[in-house]
Each structure stands twice: as C-alpha cells, then as structure tokens.
Amino acid sequence: MESLNRLMGAAAIDRRVIAVTKLSLTAHTTQTKATSHTIRRHQQGREQVSGVGILLC
C-alpha cells in the first residue's frame, strides 16, 4: 500500500513538472515572438528614418 502511495505521489509530481515545463515553454515562445516583432518594428523604423534622410538631403 505504501508503494502505491509513493507511485501516486511521484505521478502527481510528474504532472506538476510537466505543467510547469509547458508554462515556461509557452512563456518562452511568447517572449520570442514579442522580441522578433520588436526587432521587425525597429528595422521598419530605420528604413523610414533613412527614407526621411534621403528626402531631407
């Protein structure tokens, strides 16, 4: 009976670890998307700035 309880406890811990891993993976993916979006925005900004620079010249 005790070994069954240990197995159940281990399974619960495994589930928790999996849930945390999924959460951190989701957070990481979201962060990566946000970062690439920010980089894209910066690149577009630079292009706009260089376009304005050409107009000013």
Protein Blocks (a to p, Z undefined) as FASTA:
>chain_A
ZZmmmmmmmmmmmmmmmmmmmmmmmmmmmmmmmmmmmmmmmmmmmmmmmmmmmmmZZ
